[in-house]
Amino acid sequence: MHLDAQTVIEYGTRILIIFMVLPIHELAHAWMAERCGDYTAKYMGRLTLNPIAHIDPLGAILLVFTGFGWAKPVPVNPLHFKHYRRDMALTALAGPVSNLIVAIISMIFLRVLLGVSDDYMMENGIIYYITGTNNTGLYYAIWLFYFLVTINIGLAVFNLIPVPPLDGSRILSYFTSAKYERILAENQLIISIVFMALMFSGILSRPLGFIDGKLFDLFALATNWIEALV
């Protein structure tokens, strides 16, 4: 691995996400569960931004080295929900939505920085150097927010995959039958093992990368006006 400045910033951003963004993701789950009537996560100390309450060692290591990872699942007791299937889906959806919110906020900061700079530009999702160097504070700030956008989009898309125990499986259950949900629960271990094998084999990299890229383009399109305004 070539440790140039850009690579260092990318891995530094991944570490920042472990301590700042994953807690937001899990807090969003806990907050939505509470809104739906389940206080389990709150009573177990998970309604917090304290990263110590949320970090899963294996998930954190994978996030640093692969860009995909997870935190400790937020405990939920669906018996407390007013509408079981709907509230489970909403609680699951809250996590990926929080990542997309962080991504769009980071994109706004990125476009502001690009707008005030004559040295850098972004085209087709790629940062180009016009006259810039990699030893300025602006350079590091631009790449920090760029990676905050891309990694948060990646986390959101990854968690929306409808495979247990990812959030997408609980969201999908809202639209399927109880029989389908039972089949998923009974075969969760096998499904998870096969899914992880596919992830590490790289087979899913292209379709996930395609979706990530389209979301990045959408966010970039929605913030095009910022650079012109700045």
C-alpha angles and dihedrals in degrees: 000000000000109000101208120154093269093052092049090052091049094052091042089054090052089054090048089053091053091056100034113020104037089055088054089051093051093041088055090055091048093046094050092046089054091048088053092052105267115117096176095108091047093052090049093054097253098119089088143091091228103124092208089069093055111031118114109196097217093044091049093050092049091049091054095049103031106023091240123091146121146228129229110296115254110246113244130183105201091192087077093056119105092215108024103200097036095046093046089053093047092048091050093046093052093073099056091040089056089054091051090050091052089047095053092045089050090048090054091053090046092053091048091053092047089048094056093045126083091186103063137044137177123224127169090353094305127114113228127196113223101174100335130121131208097245101075130097089235091057092054093044093051093051092043092058092040091058091042087058097045098042094046091049088049092051092049094050092044093052092048092062104116095235123113130282091021120097092250092068091059092046091050091050089067089065098041137063129273088247091060091048090052092051090052092049093049093050099034096117094051093044091049093050093049091046093051090048090053091048095051092044090060094235092124095044096089099049092042091046090051092054092044090052094050091051090048090051090049092052091045091051091049091053100041090109093063097070091048091049093049 
